[in-house]
Amino acid sequence: MKPVSATGRAAFERTLASAKRTMVLSEILKLAFDSFKSNKVRFLLTALGMVVGSASLILVVTVGLTGRQYILSEIQGIGSNMVVVEYSGGGPGSPGRRDFRSDFLTRDDETAVLEQVPSVAAASPMFEMHDRIDFSNGVQKDVLILGVSPQYREVRNLVVIAGRFFDEEDNASHAKVAMVTEPFARRKFGGIGGAINQAIEIKGIPFTVIGAFKEKVDTLGQTEIADQTILIPYSVARYFTGTDDVKQLFFSVRDTSDVEQASQQILRVIQSRHQPTSVYRVQTLTELLNTAALIADALTLVLLLVSAVTLVVGGVGIMNIMLASVRSRIREIGIRKALGATSREIKMQFLVESVLISLSGGMVGTVLGMAVPYSIRFLTSYRIPISGLSAIVALATATMVGVIFGTLPATRASQMDPVESLRFE
């Protein structure tokens, strides 16, 4: 008979050890399930805390993502792709600085940007002036008049609620047409529909109202458009001053991700066409979008911490139940130790039971939490954002809660003296 080599003996011992570990794990799982079956009500009530905690965690993430999406969409409604350039005056300490008005923006600057910055999709100048318009009962009110191009509607995401917006043909023919805001139409003509084709005088010149408009979202006054505002073609507005000076230039970038780079390119093009000492300011909504996103994420984090309290409460419930379970099974622990079970195996048994309770509740809570947004998306037209990561986090948290709050009962069970356990009544 050939002797067994050292390599073969080592392989046999590893196989035997692996089989023993598999047998121990399967035995622990079987004992855990037997314990659950004999105490179904206790198991369900204990797992209920984890169901609520896991479901609330997922729902909190869903609410946070929905709020974030809503806030960003409202800001983007103003014009997330928009870049606004305006003249701020001469450079500080420049002795040869020209007159303030001498270095205003011009239509040629707009043309140069459109030619040299390929990411810009649309542009519009803006000329601003004021006039007094007669309203009902002979009351006069100050109104804001903006001279803009037809592309201003695209750049500013304006919504035409009646009639039409003036087009390139109106701009080229210097047509005396006007767009009015919804409050202006109601105040002046008694309604939106009644404003169409009505005549108003601006600086003594009659204009025909061809449409009414509003901004896509409520900007809370943070806009160049007031309640009583009239839009007219820039080609007509410039004749009120006789110059090509532009108060502001509005640009729309094709892709939101290109806004920052495009704004820098626009500024370089404009500065290259003017005096070195002249200062121009570029405004975008990127910083506001980033700030809003940070605020929304912070609120979501706060809500997550609140929902974590529910998981902690569920974990305390698991620990209490497992401590009670250890006390009611003292003789069982003594018998297992007398039959050769080690402290490690006893500890693993109770720890597995704790994790199974927590994880089972976490799985049910995850299913319920994910079912709510999926149901809303399926039954309604609302596209509520769904985070698969939140489900993974919920299950991982449930497992961690089971381990943390199950360690004390498991350790107490493993440290029991077998002789004293067998004598316990």
JOZI-V77394 format. One record per helix or strand of 2 or more residues. SS is the DSSP state (hx for helix, st for strand). FROM is the first residue (numbers start at 1). TO is the last residue. If there is no record, write none. Layout:
BEGIN
SS FROM TO
SS FROM TO
END
This chain:
BEGIN
hx 6 38
hx 40 79
st 82 90
hx 100 103
hx 107 116
st 120 134
hx 136 138
st 140 148
hx 152 156
st 158 163
hx 168 172
st 177 181
hx 182 189
hx 193 195
st 199 202
st 205 215
st 229 233
hx 234 240
st 248 253
hx 256 272
st 278 284
hx 286 328
hx 330 338
hx 343 379
hx 388 414
hx 418 423
END
